[in-house]
Amino acid sequence: MPANGPVSLIRQTIYCFIPIMDLYAAYHVKKLRWYVLIILGVGLALTVITEAINPMQDIRYDQSVMLQNTEIDWTHVMLGDNPELAITTIIIHNAIVYAVAVYCIRKWSNRWNQNFTESF
């Protein structure tokens, strides 16, 4: 349920880093739809940029993904030919998404709390 009074900014910020709890934090201040739209938009935009920088290759199960003992090289399958660039882009992608999430939740939580301080 949405909050009946002021919300804790510290808790709301911590909730941004916990899966599902970030949705709860947005719902708590009645901004769930906006939050989902913003996070999905940012995520999709960053994915397009990431694909432009480091395009995923069409990986088939041929000799390039097989190790010497006939096991699949999962590092090559998941990260492609350049794992350093792939890991870097994953870290940058997550950092930007978390920064946007924290900014939105804190902004909306402050506004939510101001609604209660102004009414008293």
N, CA, C and O of each residue as an XYZ file, in Angstrom:
480
protein
N       0.825     -1.184      0.000
C       0.000      0.000      0.000
C       0.865      1.241      0.000
O       1.952      1.243      0.578
N       0.398      2.286     -0.636
C       1.151      3.544     -0.562
C       1.232      4.035      0.882
O       0.388      3.720      1.720
N       2.250      4.796      1.131
C       2.476      5.287      2.490
C       1.388      6.267      2.901
O       0.866      7.025      2.083
N       1.057      6.232      4.198
C       0.081      7.159      4.757
C       0.735      8.420      5.304
O       0.060      9.401      5.616
N       2.056      8.379      5.415
C       2.793      9.514      5.959
C       4.134      9.639      5.271
O       4.354      9.048      4.213
N       5.028     10.405      5.866
C       6.362     10.562      5.278
C       7.109      9.230      5.202
O       6.883      8.335      6.015
N       7.995      9.110      4.223
C       8.786      7.893      4.045
C      10.246      8.189      4.370
O      10.688      9.336      4.291
N      10.983      7.159      4.733
C      12.394      7.295      5.063
C      13.212      7.312      3.767
O      13.139      6.376      2.971
N      13.983      8.370      3.562
C      14.817      8.468      2.360
C      15.903      7.406      2.340
O      16.260      6.897      1.277
N      16.430      7.070      3.514
C      17.483      6.053      3.581
C      16.927      4.699      3.161
O      17.546      3.998      2.360
N      15.776      4.326      3.688
C      15.176      3.047      3.291
C      14.816      3.027      1.822
O      15.056      2.035      1.134
N      14.247      4.104      1.342
C      13.870      4.172     -0.064
C      15.105      4.020     -0.958
O      15.043      3.362     -1.997
N      16.223      4.628     -0.555
C      17.457      4.518     -1.327
C      17.994      3.093     -1.297
O      18.434      2.575     -2.323
N      17.961      2.462     -0.143
C      18.426      1.073     -0.041
C      17.554      0.157     -0.885
O      18.055     -0.767     -1.525
N      16.256      0.410     -0.888
C      15.340     -0.415     -1.682
C      15.661     -0.356     -3.171
O      15.349     -1.296     -3.902
N      16.275      0.723     -3.632
C      16.616      0.847     -5.061
C      17.604     -0.220     -5.511
O      17.628     -0.575     -6.689
N      18.415     -0.736     -4.603
C      19.444     -1.708     -4.962
C      18.995     -3.150     -4.773
O      19.744     -4.072     -5.095
N      17.805     -3.360     -4.264
C      17.288     -4.706     -4.031
C      16.206     -5.000     -5.067
O      15.226     -4.261     -5.162
N      16.375     -6.077     -5.850
C      15.344     -6.397     -6.839
C      13.974     -6.564     -6.190
O      13.881     -7.079     -5.076
N      12.955     -6.155     -6.841
C      11.557     -6.139     -6.431
C      11.289     -5.042     -5.395
O      10.231     -4.413     -5.429
N      12.220     -4.806     -4.487
C      12.024     -3.755     -3.495
C      12.085     -2.375     -4.138
O      11.493     -1.429     -3.619
N      12.793     -2.243     -5.262
C      12.792     -0.959     -5.959
C      11.402     -0.646     -6.488
O      10.977      0.509     -6.485
N      10.696     -1.669     -6.940
C       9.313     -1.471     -7.379
C       8.425     -1.101     -6.193
O       7.523     -0.273     -6.316
N       8.688     -1.722     -5.047
C       7.930     -1.394     -3.842
C       8.172      0.063     -3.430
O       7.244      0.767     -3.031
N       9.431      0.503     -3.530
C       9.753      1.888     -3.160
C       9.011      2.868     -4.065
O       8.520      3.895     -3.596
N       8.928      2.560     -5.342
C       8.195      3.434     -6.265
C       6.699      3.378     -5.983
O       6.017      4.401     -6.039
N       6.192      2.199     -5.685
C       4.769      2.061     -5.371
C       4.427      2.785     -4.075
O       3.331      3.323     -3.921
N       5.374      2.791     -3.151
C       5.173      3.410     -1.834
C       4.885      4.907     -1.953
O       4.177      5.470     -1.118
N       5.430      5.551     -2.986
C       5.197      6.984     -3.190
C       4.311      7.231     -4.418
O       4.298      8.332     -4.968
N       3.584      6.218     -4.835
C       2.624      6.289     -5.950
C       3.256      6.725     -7.272
O       2.699      7.555     -7.991
N       4.411      6.165     -7.583
C       5.088      6.477     -8.842
C       5.549      5.212     -9.566
O       6.519      5.256    -10.323
N       4.874      4.096     -9.347
C       5.311      2.829     -9.920
C       5.296      2.855    -11.441
O       6.260      2.409    -12.063
N       4.242      3.359    -12.056
C       4.169      3.374    -13.522
C       5.278      4.218    -14.133
O       5.917      3.807    -15.101
N       5.503      5.389    -13.571
C       6.572      6.242    -14.072
C       7.928      5.571    -13.910
O       8.767      5.616    -14.809
N       8.134      4.949    -12.751
C       9.413      4.284    -12.476
C       9.675      3.180    -13.490
O      10.770      3.094    -14.047
N       8.690      2.343    -13.732
C       8.867      1.245    -14.682
C       9.142      1.790    -16.078
O      10.024      1.286    -16.773
N       8.404      2.805    -16.494
C       8.628      3.391    -17.811
C      10.022      4.004    -17.940
O      10.690      3.821    -18.957
N      10.456      4.722    -16.923
C      11.767      5.369    -16.978
C      12.882      4.332    -16.985
O      13.808      4.431    -17.790
N      12.809      3.343    -16.104
C      13.870      2.329    -16.021
C      13.920      1.492    -17.292
O      15.004      1.195    -17.794
N      12.765      1.110    -17.815
C      12.760      0.355    -19.071
C      13.301      1.201    -20.223
O      14.058      0.701    -21.056
N      12.921      2.469    -20.274
C      13.422      3.348    -21.322
C      14.926      3.525    -21.266
O      15.609      3.436    -22.286
N      15.443      3.777    -20.067
C      16.888      3.940    -19.903
C      17.603      2.635    -20.241
O      18.629      2.642    -20.921
N      17.059      1.520    -19.766
C      17.673      0.222    -20.043
C      17.704     -0.107    -21.521
O      18.716     -0.591    -22.030
N      16.611      0.149    -22.213
C      16.577     -0.117    -23.651
C      17.522      0.804    -24.416
O      18.210      0.361    -25.336
N      17.560      2.068    -24.044
C      18.467      3.008    -24.712
C      19.925      2.598    -24.505
O      20.726      2.634    -25.439
N      20.258      2.211    -23.284
C      21.631      1.787    -23.014
C      21.968      0.482    -23.729
O      23.111      0.273    -24.135
N      20.986     -0.388    -23.882
C      21.224     -1.634    -24.601
C      21.525     -1.362    -26.070
O      22.396     -2.004    -26.656
N      20.811     -0.418    -26.662
C      21.072     -0.061    -28.058
C      22.477      0.525    -28.193
O      23.205      0.193    -29.129
N      22.854      1.391    -27.265
C      24.197      1.985    -27.301
C      25.257      0.905    -27.103
O      26.283      0.911    -27.783
N      25.018     -0.015    -26.181
C      25.962     -1.099    -25.930
C      26.124     -1.982    -27.162
O      27.237     -2.385    -27.499
N      25.029     -2.277    -27.824
C      25.103     -3.091    -29.035
C      25.858     -2.374    -30.146
O      26.515     -3.020    -30.962
N      25.774     -1.053    -30.188
C      26.523     -0.301    -31.198
C      28.019     -0.343    -30.905
O      28.835     -0.390    -31.826
N      28.383     -0.327    -29.608
C      29.791     -0.347    -29.226
C      30.374     -1.748    -29.338
O      31.457     -1.936    -29.892
N      29.650     -2.729    -28.811
C      30.141     -4.106    -28.755
C      29.037     -5.038    -29.246
O      28.320     -5.624    -28.435
N      28.891     -5.183    -30.570
C      27.779     -5.985    -31.078
C      27.916     -7.461    -30.711
O      29.005     -8.035    -30.728
N      26.779     -8.044    -30.384
C      26.761     -9.483    -30.096
C      26.898    -10.228    -31.410
O      26.269     -9.884    -32.411
N      27.718    -11.237    -31.385
C      27.912    -12.014    -32.598
C      26.949    -13.184    -32.601
O      26.493    -13.634    -31.550
N      26.650    -13.663    -33.772
C      25.811    -14.836    -33.902
C      26.661    -16.042    -33.523
O      27.441    -16.546    -34.332
N      26.501    -16.493    -32.294
C      27.345    -17.566    -31.781
C      26.685    -18.901    -32.083
O      25.587    -19.205    -31.616
N      27.377    -19.663    -32.858
C      26.933    -21.028    -33.128
C      27.864    -21.950    -32.367
O      28.985    -21.574    -32.025
N      27.407    -23.129    -32.112
C      28.222    -24.081    -31.357
C      29.189    -24.780    -32.302
O      29.012    -25.941    -32.670
N      30.215    -24.029    -32.679
C      31.258    -24.610    -33.505
C      32.536    -24.682    -32.683
O      32.495    -24.622    -31.454
N      33.646    -24.807    -33.346
C      34.912    -24.980    -32.638
C      35.334    -23.746    -31.849
O      36.150    -23.858    -30.934
N      34.798    -22.569    -32.182
C      35.225    -21.363    -31.474
C      34.688    -21.303    -30.046
O      35.273    -20.622    -29.203
N      33.604    -21.990    -29.760
C      33.069    -21.979    -28.399
C      33.354    -23.278    -27.655
O      32.929    -23.441    -26.511
N      34.055    -24.187    -28.281
C      34.361    -25.456    -27.627
C      35.783    -25.423    -27.073
O      36.717    -24.965    -27.731
N      35.918    -25.916    -25.860
C      37.241    -26.052    -25.266
C      37.867    -27.358    -25.750
O      37.251    -28.106    -26.509
N      39.076    -27.621    -25.314
C      39.794    -28.800    -25.795
C      39.158    -30.103    -25.323
O      39.272    -31.121    -26.005
N      38.500    -30.091    -24.186
C      37.904    -31.329    -23.676
C      36.416    -31.412    -24.011
O      35.641    -31.994    -23.252
N      36.020    -30.839    -25.130
C      34.654    -30.851    -25.673
C      33.607    -30.246    -24.737
O      32.438    -30.627    -24.787
N      34.013    -29.328    -23.904
C      33.057    -28.577    -23.097
C      32.849    -27.206    -23.742
O      33.689    -26.726    -24.504
N      31.728    -26.598    -23.423
C      31.418    -25.289    -23.989
C      32.156    -24.208    -23.211
O      32.169    -24.225    -21.980
N      32.757    -23.286    -23.910
C      33.431    -22.139    -23.301
C      32.380    -21.064    -23.017
O      32.074    -20.245    -23.884
N      31.833    -21.070    -21.811
C      30.733    -20.167    -21.473
C      31.159    -18.715    -21.424
O      30.336    -17.824    -21.634
N      32.419    -18.461    -21.153
C      32.899    -17.083    -21.184
C      32.758    -16.503    -22.590
O      32.334    -15.360    -22.759
N      33.112    -17.291    -23.583
C      32.995    -16.831    -24.967
C      31.527    -16.714    -25.372
O      31.156    -15.795    -26.102
N      30.703    -17.627    -24.910
C      29.284    -17.589    -25.263
C      28.613    -16.356    -24.655
O      27.841    -15.683    -25.339
N      28.889    -16.050    -23.396
C      28.209    -14.952    -22.707
C      28.804    -13.581    -23.010
O      28.071    -12.596    -23.098
N      30.129    -13.507    -23.171
C      30.784    -12.208    -23.294
C      31.360    -11.938    -24.676
O      31.817    -10.824    -24.930
N      31.355    -12.892    -25.557
C      31.829    -12.681    -26.917
C      33.340    -12.731    -27.025
O      34.028    -13.293    -26.173
N      33.835    -12.132    -28.094
C      35.274    -12.172    -28.375
C      36.081    -11.233    -27.487
O      37.278    -11.448    -27.301
N      35.455    -10.203    -26.937
C      36.156     -9.208    -26.131
C      35.527     -9.142    -24.737
O      34.711     -8.259    -24.474
N      35.896    -10.062    -23.842
C      35.252    -10.087    -22.524
C      35.524     -8.849    -21.675
O      34.683     -8.463    -20.863
N      36.692     -8.218    -21.851
C      36.995     -7.025    -21.061
C      36.031     -5.893    -21.397
O      35.515     -5.228    -20.499
N      35.787     -5.674    -22.679
C      34.852     -4.635    -23.101
C      33.426     -4.977    -22.670
O      32.668     -4.098    -22.260
N      33.068     -6.249    -22.765
C      31.716     -6.667    -22.379
C      31.486     -6.440    -20.882
O      30.433     -5.939    -20.487
N      32.451     -6.801    -20.061
C      32.306     -6.603    -18.615
C      32.253     -5.115    -18.284
O      31.474     -4.696    -17.429
N      33.074     -4.323    -18.954
C      33.069     -2.878    -18.726
C      31.721     -2.271    -19.086
O      31.196     -1.448    -18.336
N      31.157     -2.662    -20.214
C      29.862     -2.109    -20.607
C      28.749     -2.571    -19.675
O      27.809     -1.816    -19.425
N      28.834     -3.788    -19.160
C      27.831     -4.262    -18.192
C      27.895     -3.432    -16.919
O      26.859     -3.044    -16.378
N      29.099     -3.159    -16.438
C      29.266     -2.367    -15.214
C      28.757     -0.940    -15.421
O      28.059     -0.397    -14.565
N      29.105     -0.340    -16.550
C      28.648      1.028    -16.830
C      27.132      1.065    -16.980
O      26.481      1.974    -16.465
N      26.572      0.094    -17.672
C      25.120      0.001    -17.861
C      24.410     -0.068    -16.514
O      23.457      0.674    -16.274
N      24.869     -0.956    -15.633
C      24.241     -1.095    -14.313
C      24.417      0.155    -13.469
O      23.496      0.550    -12.754
N      25.579      0.784    -13.538
C      25.812      2.004    -12.757
C      24.857      3.115    -13.186
O      24.316      3.827    -12.340
N      24.647      3.268    -14.482
C      23.737      4.312    -14.965
C      22.298      4.011    -14.558
O      21.577      4.908    -14.121
N      21.879      2.766    -14.695
C      20.501      2.403    -14.329
C      20.277      2.606    -12.836
O      19.241      3.137    -12.437
N      21.237      2.191    -12.001
C      21.085      2.394    -10.555
C      21.089      3.875    -10.195
O      20.337      4.299     -9.317
N      21.924      4.665    -10.861
C      21.956      6.108    -10.580
C      20.620      6.758    -10.926
O      20.127      7.598    -10.173
N      20.036      6.381    -12.046
C      18.726      6.928    -12.433
C      17.661      6.481    -11.439
O      16.799      7.272    -11.056
N      17.716      5.224    -11.020
C      16.732      4.714    -10.057
C      16.822      5.468     -8.735
O      15.803      5.892     -8.189
N      18.031      5.633     -8.223
C      18.206      6.337     -6.945
C      17.750      7.790     -7.074
O      17.077      8.309     -6.183
N      18.109      8.443     -8.169
C      17.704      9.835     -8.366
C      16.182      9.961     -8.374
O      15.627     10.815     -7.682
N      15.512      9.122     -9.145
C      14.048      9.205     -9.246
C      13.373      8.919     -7.910
O      12.493      9.667     -7.487
N      13.777      7.852     -7.251
C      13.128      7.477     -5.982
C      13.374      8.549     -4.928
O      12.450      8.895     -4.191
N      14.582      9.083     -4.832
C      14.843     10.122     -3.833
C      14.067     11.400     -4.143
O      13.526     12.036     -3.238
N      14.014     11.775     -5.420
C      13.270     12.968     -5.812
C      11.791     12.810     -5.464
O      11.185     13.707     -4.878
N      11.222     11.677     -5.826
C       9.807     11.450     -5.555
C       9.523     11.286     -4.067
O       8.464     11.693     -3.590
N      10.451     10.699     -3.335
C      10.263     10.552     -1.886
C      10.323     11.907     -1.196
O       9.544     12.173     -0.281
N      11.249     12.770     -1.631
C      11.299     14.133     -1.072
C      10.003     14.879     -1.338
O       9.465     15.533     -0.445
N       9.503     14.784     -2.557
C       8.249     15.446     -2.905
C       7.092     14.862     -2.088
O       6.212     15.599     -1.642
N       7.093     13.552     -1.893
C       6.067     12.894     -1.082
C       6.102     13.415      0.355
O       5.061     13.713      0.941
N       7.312     13.522      0.920
C       7.450     14.015      2.285
C       7.050     15.494      2.395
O       6.489     15.908      3.410
N       7.332     16.279      1.369
C       6.950     17.697      1.399
C       5.431     17.863      1.401
O       4.912     18.815      1.983
N       4.729     16.956      0.763
C       3.264     17.030      0.780
C       2.721     16.916      2.201
O       1.697     17.518      2.522
N       3.394     16.154      3.048
C       2.922     15.988      4.418
C       3.384     17.107      5.324
O       2.680     17.447      6.275
N       4.551     17.697      5.062
C       5.014     18.801      5.911
C       4.242     20.084      5.606
O       4.048     20.916      6.492
N       3.796     20.248      4.342
C       3.045     21.430      3.985
C       1.618     21.395      4.544
O       1.024     22.440      4.809
N       1.084     20.201      4.718
C      -0.311     20.099      5.167
C      -0.455     20.323      6.667
O      -1.565     20.520      7.161
N       0.669     20.293      7.403
C       0.568     20.485      8.851
C       0.758     21.909      9.259
O       0.700     22.223     10.448
